[in-house]
Amino acid sequence: MKLKRKIAAVAVAVVAAGLLASCTAGGGAQKTAAIDSFPKKWDKEITVDVFDGLANYMGVQGGWFADMVKKKFNMKLNIIAPNVAGGGDTLYNTRVSAGNLGDLIITDKGQKLDELVKGGLVLDSTPYYGAMTNVKKFDTAVSKLNEGKKGEYAFPTSVSSLKPTEPSEGIDPTFGPFIRWDLYAKLGYPKLDTLEDLLPILKKMQDLEPTAPNGAKTYAISLFKDWDGNMMVTAKQPATFYGYDEMGFTLAKADGSDYQSLLDDKGQYLRAVKFYQEANAMGLVDPESTTQNFDTMQAKVKNGQVLFSWWPWLGQAAYNTDANTQAGKGFEIAPVKDMKVFSYGAAAYGGTQVLAIGSKAKDPERIAAFIDWLYSAEGAYSNNSQTMGAAGPKGLTWDVDPSGKPQLTDFGKKAFLTGDADVPAEWGGGTYTKGASALNVTTVLPVDIDKSTGYSYSYKGWPSYLALTKTPLSEDWSAHMGGAATTMDYLKDNHQLLVAPGASFTTPTDSSEIQTLRNQIKAVIIQYSWQMAFAKDDAEFTSLKKELQEKAKGLGYDKVLKVDMANAKEQNDQRLKVAKELG
């Protein structure tokens, strides 16, 4: 989940007033001669302060990643993480007011970056750009990011050579109806034409396994409350099975063919709420759903107490252990005939975060060289190694076989398949997970292709890895899903994936009026959605739905919906534009 922080205008005003005279739009970059290559080595060790809005670690980077950076750049990374320092903008504003955010900055693009450029806190990296051969492979995204800034002030994240109409997720989509496949198999793989067909099947699955191994009662569905935002979050998820994603109080289809209000009688949102109401009437919904949080629910999935999941990173990640999958048990996507699962396309112009060099950096050339390395094949493998499934350093976690195809080393198998491993001293020592990059930023998408191998930076898509991780569960699923090797393969082969072109749309900030109305209305939507999901019968459900629609309308729902609809259509316009330009 992204933490969105708003900069205090007064802090930037102080900076702009005090620093613009001496650091106009990027400090002294104009005085630096342009270069076309970086030094091969640096004799003097430096410590770089990295202000990182994404990091969840505060302090000096250690372990194997630190060892790589030290050997390549004679540099230590001192991570300054507002997430660790209490969250919010306090640390950010304090450092901005002091005129020095950091030597290397990882922050939001858009308003925050614009203010930093205006305030003179980031450097124009134009003199170094000629030497940044790895970053320049994504010059289209760099140019788009720096439009109107009269210089190269920042570098985009999550870039890719993939077309924006290609999925960005890898072997699994973000969303999908994942079920306990082993129980589904025991029922004879019954036909599933649409979402509601899952209910009688889930009932039979629950009857097959009424109690989990820990002795707790099993429920087909377990909900949670703590992620609710504009709506009941678990009622939005089934809409993604049909190609929709949210934009405020709107559900927008990935291809722009349909836009729905949350409160449309025949819309996907209320359909999902009704789905839960019917499931609850059948005894399929965990009664603790109304009080538990995500962590509690996730623990139940791990313990085998839940049979349905909206995401592979919930059901599969929590339950599909080696022991379970070798026993033929685990979550796999269900073959719902009419689904068209939403997928996020590769962002043509990068993600929502950027990297920049601070205007007070003492060795900006070396930092530029480090940034450029993060976009190299070696940097992409290594920097993304923990959070996004990239394969880590070649020679440590993976290597190529005699035919040039990538495969995990024995160390890599231990690190990735068992969860961790002790790193050899020549690679920096410590454990693999603790030594991974603390930057927590993705420069190049792991699904992007390393031209030297012909395969992705993510090991999870390698044929060698798929063969290595075959289990009775995966083989049975594949045998009944047309021989598909992965979830994404199945969805593509059956034309059941709807990709929203990656346009990196940034939702405009609500006006104070709309924000006030939204906060009032969303509380009502969430309250009534939960009441409807647990309504005792159809009559109560219908009555509560009517109350919700009337109350929301009375609070100004239509006014907020108009804003959200406009934003959804603007987002689609940008998607169409980028698909035409680069797709």
C-alpha positions in Angstrom: 0.0 0.0 0.0 1.3 3.4 -0.9 1.6 6.1 1.7 0.7 9.4 0.1 2.1 12.4 1.8 1.3 16.0 1.1 4.1 18.6 1.5 3.5 21.5 3.7 3.5 24.6 1.5 5.1 26.7 4.1 8.2 24.5 4.1 8.7 24.9 0.4 8.1 28.6 0.6 10.8 28.9 3.2 13.2 26.9 1.0 12.3 28.7 -2.1 12.8 32.1 -0.5 16.1 31.2 1.1 17.6 29.0 -1.6 16.5 30.0 -5.0 19.1 32.8 -5.2 22.0 30.4 -4.7 20.5 27.1 -6.1 18.3 28.3 -8.9 16.6 25.2 -10.3 19.2 22.7 -9.5 22.2 24.5 -8.1 25.5 24.6 -9.9 24.9 22.0 -12.6 25.2 24.6 -15.3 28.9 25.1 -14.3 29.7 21.4 -14.7 31.2 20.2 -17.9 29.3 17.4 -19.7 30.8 13.9 -19.6 30.2 10.9 -21.7 31.6 8.2 -19.4 32.1 7.6 -15.7 35.4 6.7 -13.9 36.2 3.0 -13.6 37.0 3.4 -9.9 36.8 5.9 -7.0 39.7 6.0 -4.5 38.0 7.9 -1.7 35.1 6.3 0.2 32.0 8.4 0.7 28.8 8.0 2.6 25.7 9.1 0.7 22.6 10.2 2.6 19.6 8.6 0.8 16.3 10.3 1.6 13.9 7.5 0.7 10.2 7.8 0.9 9.7 4.1 0.3 12.3 2.6 2.6 11.3 0.6 5.7 14.8 0.6 7.1 16.7 3.5 8.7 20.5 3.4 8.9 23.5 2.3 6.8 22.8 -0.4 4.3 24.6 -3.7 5.2 25.1 -7.1 3.8 25.7 -8.3 0.2 24.0 -5.3 -1.5 26.2 -3.0 0.5 29.2 -5.1 -0.5 28.3 -4.7 -4.1 27.9 -0.9 -3.8 31.2 -0.6 -1.9 33.2 -2.6 -4.5 31.7 -0.8 -7.5 31.5 2.8 -6.2 33.4 2.9 -2.9 30.2 4.2 -1.4 28.1 3.6 1.7 24.3 4.2 1.7 22.9 5.9 4.7 19.1 5.4 4.4 16.9 8.2 5.8 13.4 6.7 6.0 10.4 8.8 7.0 8.4 5.6 7.2 10.6 4.5 10.1 10.8 8.0 11.6 7.1 8.1 12.4 5.6 8.5 8.9 4.0 11.7 7.6 5.9 14.7 6.4 7.6 15.8 9.5 11.1 14.6 8.6 10.6 15.6 5.0 9.6 19.2 5.9 12.4 19.5 8.5 15.0 18.6 5.9 13.4 20.7 3.2 13.4 23.7 5.5 17.1 23.1 6.2 17.7 23.2 2.5 19.2 19.7 2.2 16.8 16.8 1.7 19.6 14.3 0.8 22.3 13.4 -1.6 20.1 10.9 -3.3 16.4 11.4 -3.2 13.6 8.9 -3.8 10.2 10.6 -3.7 6.9 11.2 -5.4 6.7 12.6 -8.9 4.2 15.3 -9.6 3.7 18.1 -7.1 6.4 17.1 -4.7 9.1 16.8 -7.4 8.0 20.1 -9.0 8.3 21.9 -5.6 11.7 20.4 -5.0 12.9 21.6 -8.4 11.5 25.0 -7.9 13.0 25.2 -4.4 16.5 24.2 -5.8 16.8 21.1 -3.7 17.4 18.7 -6.7 20.3 18.9 -9.2 20.0 19.2 -12.9 21.8 16.0 -14.0 22.1 17.0 -17.6 26.0 17.1 -17.4 26.0 13.4 -16.4 23.2 12.2 -18.7 25.5 11.5 -21.6 27.3 8.9 -19.5 24.1 7.3 -18.1 23.9 4.7 -20.9 21.6 2.4 -18.9 19.1 5.1 -18.0 19.1 6.4 -21.6 17.6 3.1 -22.7 14.4 4.5 -21.2 14.9 8.0 -22.6 11.2 8.3 -23.6 10.2 7.9 -19.9 13.0 10.3 -18.7 12.0 13.0 -21.2 8.3 12.7 -20.3 9.1 13.0 -16.6 11.2 16.1 -17.1 8.9 17.9 -19.5 8.8 21.6 -18.8 11.7 21.4 -16.3 14.5 22.6 -18.7 16.8 19.9 -17.5 17.2 16.3 -16.4 16.1 16.6 -12.7 14.7 13.2 -12.0 14.6 9.6 -13.2 11.5 7.4 -13.4 11.0 4.1 -11.6 9.3 0.9 -12.7 10.3 1.5 -16.3 10.2 -1.3 -18.9 10.9 -2.0 -22.5 7.6 -3.9 -22.6 4.7 -2.3 -24.5 2.2 -0.5 -22.2 -0.4 -3.0 -23.5 1.5 -5.9 -22.0 0.8 -7.0 -18.4 3.3 -5.9 -15.8 2.7 -8.5 -13.2 4.7 -11.6 -14.3 3.4 -15.1 -13.9 0.3 -14.1 -11.8 -2.1 -11.2 -12.2 -2.8 -8.9 -9.2 -6.3 -10.2 -8.9 -8.3 -13.4 -9.6 -10.7 -15.9 -8.0 -8.3 -18.3 -6.3 -9.8 -21.3 -4.6 -8.5 -24.4 -2.7 -7.9 -26.4 -5.8 -7.5 -29.7 -4.0 -11.0 -29.5 -2.7 -12.4 -28.4 -6.0 -10.7 -31.4 -7.6 -12.3 -33.8 -5.2 -15.7 -32.5 -6.4 -14.8 -33.5 -10.0 -13.8 -30.0 -11.3 -17.4 -28.7 -11.7 -18.2 -26.2 -14.3 -18.1 -22.5 -13.4 -19.9 -20.2 -15.8 -19.9 -17.0 -13.6 -19.1 -15.6 -10.2 -22.3 -16.8 -8.5 -21.6 -20.4 -9.6 -18.8 -20.4 -7.0 -21.3 -20.3 -4.1 -22.7 -23.9 -4.3 -19.2 -25.2 -5.1 -17.7 -23.4 -2.1 -20.4 -24.8 0.1 -19.5 -28.4 -1.0 -15.8 -27.6 -0.5 -16.5 -26.3 3.0 -18.5 -29.5 3.7 -15.6 -31.6 2.5 -13.2 -29.9 5.0 -15.3 -28.4 7.8 -12.3 -28.2 10.2 -8.8 -26.9 9.6 -5.7 -28.8 10.8 -5.5 -26.5 13.8 -9.0 -27.6 14.9 -10.7 -24.3 13.9 -13.9 -24.2 11.9 -13.3 -23.7 8.1 -15.1 -21.0 6.2 -15.2 -20.5 2.4 -14.8 -16.7 2.8 -13.2 -14.5 5.4 -13.5 -10.7 5.1 -11.7 -7.9 6.8 -12.2 -4.2 7.4 -9.0 -2.3 7.9 -8.3 -1.6 4.2 -11.8 -0.1 3.5 -11.4 3.3 1.8 -13.9 4.7 -0.6 -15.8 1.5 -0.2 -15.8 -2.0 1.4 -12.5 -3.1 -0.1 -13.5 -6.8 -0.4 -16.6 -5.9 -2.3 -14.5 -4.1 -5.0 -12.3 -7.2 -5.6 -14.8 -9.4 -7.6 -15.2 -6.4 -10.0 -11.5 -6.9 -11.0 -12.4 -10.4 -12.2 -14.4 -8.7 -14.9 -11.9 -6.1 -15.9 -12.8 -3.2 -13.5 -10.7 -1.1 -11.2 -11.7 1.7 -8.9 -11.5 5.5 -9.3 -13.1 7.0 -6.3 -16.8 6.1 -6.4 -16.5 4.8 -9.9 -15.6 1.4 -11.3 -13.9 1.8 -14.7 -13.2 -1.0 -17.1 -9.6 -1.4 -18.3 -10.5 -0.9 -21.9 -12.7 2.2 -21.3 -15.8 0.4 -22.5 -17.8 0.9 -19.3 -18.0 3.2 -16.2 -20.2 2.3 -13.3 -21.2 4.1 -10.1 -20.6 2.0 -7.0 -24.3 2.4 -6.2 -25.7 1.3 -9.6 -28.4 -1.3 -9.0 -26.9 -3.7 -11.6 -23.3 -2.7 -11.1 -20.4 -4.9 -10.1 -20.0 -3.4 -6.6 -23.5 -4.1 -5.4 -23.3 -7.5 -7.2 -20.3 -8.4 -5.0 -22.1 -7.2 -1.8 -25.0 -9.4 -2.8 -22.6 -12.3 -3.4 -21.4 -12.0 0.2 -24.9 -11.8 1.5 -25.9 -15.0 -0.3 -22.7 -16.6 0.9 -23.4 -15.7 4.5 -26.9 -17.0 4.2 -25.4 -20.3 3.2 -23.0 -20.3 6.2 -19.9 -19.6 4.1 -18.7 -16.3 5.6 -16.5 -16.2 8.7 -18.6 -14.4 11.4 -15.4 -12.7 12.7 -15.2 -10.8 9.4 -16.8 -7.7 10.8 -14.2 -7.2 13.5 -10.9 -8.7 12.2 -8.1 -7.0 10.3 -6.1 -8.2 7.3 -3.4 -9.8 9.4 -5.9 -11.9 11.3 -7.6 -13.0 8.2 -4.3 -13.8 6.5 -3.3 -16.0 9.4 -6.5 -17.9 9.0 -5.7 -18.5 5.3 -2.2 -19.7 6.3 -3.8 -22.1 8.8 -6.2 -23.6 6.2 -9.3 -22.0 7.6 -10.2 -20.1 4.4 -11.0 -21.6 1.0 -11.3 -18.5 -1.3 -8.9 -15.7 -2.1 -9.1 -12.6 -4.3 -5.4 -12.4 -4.8 -2.5 -14.8 -5.5 -0.4 -12.9 -3.1 -2.8 -13.9 -0.3 -4.0 -17.4 -0.9 -0.9 -18.8 -2.6 1.6 -16.8 -0.6 0.1 -17.8 2.7 -1.0 -21.4 2.1 1.0 -22.9 -0.8 3.9 -24.0 1.3 6.2 -26.7 0.0 4.6 -29.3 2.4 1.1 -28.4 1.3 1.8 -28.3 -2.5 3.7 -31.6 -2.4 0.6 -33.1 -0.7 -1.4 -31.7 -3.6 -3.1 -29.0 -1.6 -3.2 -25.2 -2.3 -4.8 -22.3 -4.0 -5.0 -22.0 -7.8 -7.2 -19.7 -10.0 -10.6 -21.1 -10.7 -11.8 -21.5 -14.4 -14.7 -19.0 -14.2 -15.9 -19.0 -17.8 -17.0 -15.3 -18.1 -14.2 -13.7 -16.2 -11.9 -11.1 -17.8 -9.3 -10.4 -15.2 -8.0 -6.8 -14.8 -4.2 -6.4 -15.3 -2.0 -3.4 -14.9 -0.1 -2.7 -18.1 3.6 -1.9 -18.1 3.9 1.8 -17.3 5.3 3.4 -20.4 6.5 6.5 -18.6 7.4 4.8 -15.3 5.7 4.6 -11.9 4.7 7.2 -9.3 8.2 7.5 -7.7 11.4 9.1 -8.9 15.1 9.2 -8.2 16.9 12.5 -8.1 20.3 13.9 -7.0 20.2 16.4 -4.2 21.6 19.9 -5.0 24.0 19.8 -2.0 25.5 16.4 -3.0 29.3 16.6 -2.7 29.9 13.9 -5.4 27.0 14.1 -7.8 28.9 12.4 -10.6 29.3 9.2 -8.4 25.7 9.3 -7.4 24.7 9.6 -11.1 26.9 6.6 -11.8 25.1 4.6 -9.0 21.7 5.6 -10.3 22.7 4.5 -13.8 23.8 1.2 -12.5 20.4 0.6 -10.9 19.0 0.6 -14.4 21.6 -1.9 -15.7 20.9 -5.6 -15.9 23.1 -6.2 -12.9 21.4 -3.4 -11.0 17.9 -4.6 -11.9 18.7 -8.2 -10.8 20.3 -7.1 -7.5 18.3 -4.0 -6.4 14.9 -5.7 -6.9 15.9 -9.0 -5.5 13.8 -9.1 -2.4 10.5 -7.3 -3.0 9.8 -8.0 -6.6 11.1 -11.5 -7.3 14.2 -10.5 -9.3 16.9 -13.1 -9.3 19.7 -11.4 -7.3 23.4 -11.2 -8.2 24.6 -13.4 -11.0 27.2 -15.9 -9.6 25.5 -15.9 -6.1 21.8 -16.7 -6.5 21.8 -17.7 -10.2 23.9 -18.4 -13.2 23.5 -19.7 -16.8 23.7 -23.3 -17.9 25.9 -24.4 -20.8 23.2 -23.4 -23.2 23.0 -19.9 -21.8 19.7 -20.3 -20.0 19.4 -18.9 -16.5 18.9 -21.2 -13.5 19.2 -20.8 -9.7 22.4 -21.9 -8.0 22.2 -24.2 -5.0 22.5 -21.0 -2.9 19.7 -19.4 -4.8 17.4 -22.4 -4.3 18.0 -22.3 -0.6 17.5 -18.5 -0.4 14.3 -18.4 -2.5 12.7 -21.8 -1.8 13.3 -22.0 1.9 13.1 -18.2 2.6 16.7 -17.3 3.5 20.3 -18.4 3.4 23.7 -17.4 4.9 25.7 -15.4 2.4 29.4 -16.4 1.7 31.9 -14.0 3.2 33.3 -13.0 -0.2 29.8 -11.6 -1.0 29.5 -9.7 2.2 28.3 -12.3 4.7 25.1 -12.1 6.8 21.8 -13.5 5.6 20.4 -13.0 2.1 17.2 -11.3 3.1 18.8 -8.9 5.6 21.4 -8.0 3.1 19.0 -7.1 0.3 18.6 -3.6 -1.0 16.9 -1.4 1.6 16.0 1.2 -1.1 12.7 -0.6 -1.7 12.4 0.9 -5.1 12.0 -0.8 -8.5 13.9 0.9 -11.3 13.3 -1.7 -14.1 10.3 -4.0 -13.9 11.4 -7.6 -13.0 9.2 -8.9 -15.9 11.3 -7.0 -18.3 13.7 -9.1 -20.4 17.4 -9.3 -19.9 18.7 -9.4 -23.5 21.8 -11.4 -22.5 19.6 -14.4 -21.5 16.4 -13.8 -23.3 14.5 -14.2 -20.0 13.0 -12.0 -17.4 14.9 -10.5 -14.5 12.4 -12.4 -12.3 13.4 -16.0 -11.8 9.8 -16.9 -11.3 9.2 -17.0 -15.0 12.2 -19.0 -16.0 11.5 -22.5 -17.4 14.2 -23.9 -15.1 12.4 -22.5 -12.0 8.9 -23.7 -13.2 10.4 -27.2 -13.7 12.1 -27.0 -10.3 8.9 -26.0 -8.5 6.5 -28.5 -10.1 4.3 -30.1 -7.5 1.4 -32.5 -7.6 -0.8 -29.4 -7.1 0.6 -27.4 -10.1 0.7 -30.5 -12.3 -3.0 -31.3 -11.6 -4.0 -27.7 -12.1 -2.1 -27.5 -15.4 -3.6 -30.8 -16.6 -7.1 -29.4 -16.2 -6.3 -25.9 -17.5 -5.3 -26.8 -21.0 -1.6 -27.4 -20.1 -1.0 -23.9 -19.0 2.3 -23.5 -17.1 1.2 -20.3 -15.2 -1.9 -18.4 -14.3 -1.0 -15.7 -16.7 -0.5 -18.2 -19.5 -3.9 -19.6 -18.9 -5.6 -16.2 -18.9 -3.8 -15.1 -22.1 -4.4 -18.4 -23.9 -8.2 -18.1 -23.1 -8.5 -14.4 -23.8 -9.5 -13.8 -20.2 -7.2 -11.0 -19.4 -8.0 -7.3 -19.8 -4.9 -5.1 -19.7 -5.2 -1.4 -18.8 -2.4 0.3 -20.7 0.3 1.6 -18.4 -0.2 5.4 -18.5 1.0 6.4 -15.0 -2.1 8.5 -14.4 -2.0 10.6 -11.3 -5.4 11.3 -9.7 -5.9 15.1 -9.1 -6.2 16.1 -5.5 -9.8 16.7 -4.4 -10.9 20.2 -3.7 -11.7 20.9 0.0 -15.4 20.7 -0.7 -15.2 17.4 -2.6 -12.9 15.9 0.1 -15.3 16.8 2.8 -18.3 15.3 0.9 -16.3 12.2 0.0 -15.3 11.5 3.7 -18.9 11.7 4.8 -20.2 9.6 1.9 -17.6 6.9 2.0 -18.3 6.3 5.7 -22.0 5.7 4.8 -21.1 3.4 1.9 -18.8 1.3 4.0 -21.3 1.1 6.9 -24.2 0.0 4.7 -22.2 -2.3 2.6 -21.2 -4.4 5.6 -24.8 -4.3 6.9 -26.1 -5.5 3.5 -23.4 -8.3 3.3 -24.8 -9.6 6.6 -28.5 -8.9 5.9 -30.8 -11.7 7.1 -32.7 -12.0 3.9 -33.4 -10.4 0.4 -36.0 -8.0 1.8 -33.5 -6.6 4.4 -30.8 -6.4 1.7 -33.1 -4.4 -0.7 -34.2 -2.1 2.1 -30.7 -1.3 3.2 -29.6 -0.8 -0.4 -32.4 1.8 -0.9 -31.5 3.6 2.3 -27.8 3.7 1.2 -28.6 5.1 -2.2 -30.9 7.8 -0.8 -28.6 8.8 2.1 -25.6 9.0 -0.2 -27.4 11.1 -2.7 -28.6 13.4 0.0 -25.0 13.9 1.1 -23.9 15.0 -2.3 -22.9 11.7 -3.9 -23.7 12.8 -7.4 -21.4 15.8 -7.1 -18.4 13.6 -6.1 -19.3 10.9 -8.6 -19.1 13.6 -11.4 -15.5 14.3 -10.4 -14.6 10.6 -10.2 -16.2 9.9 -13.6 -14.2 12.7 -15.2 -11.0 11.4 -13.6 -11.7 7.9 -14.8 -12.3 9.1 -18.4 -9.2 11.2 -18.3 -7.2 8.2 -17.1 -8.6 6.2 -20.0 -7.8 9.0 -22.5 -4.2 8.8 -21.3 -4.2 5.0 -21.6 -5.5 5.2 -25.2 -2.9 7.9 -26.0 0.0 5.9 -24.6 -1.2 2.7 -26.3 -1.4 4.5 -29.6 2.0 6.1 -29.2 3.9 3.1 -27.8 1.7 0.1 -27.9 
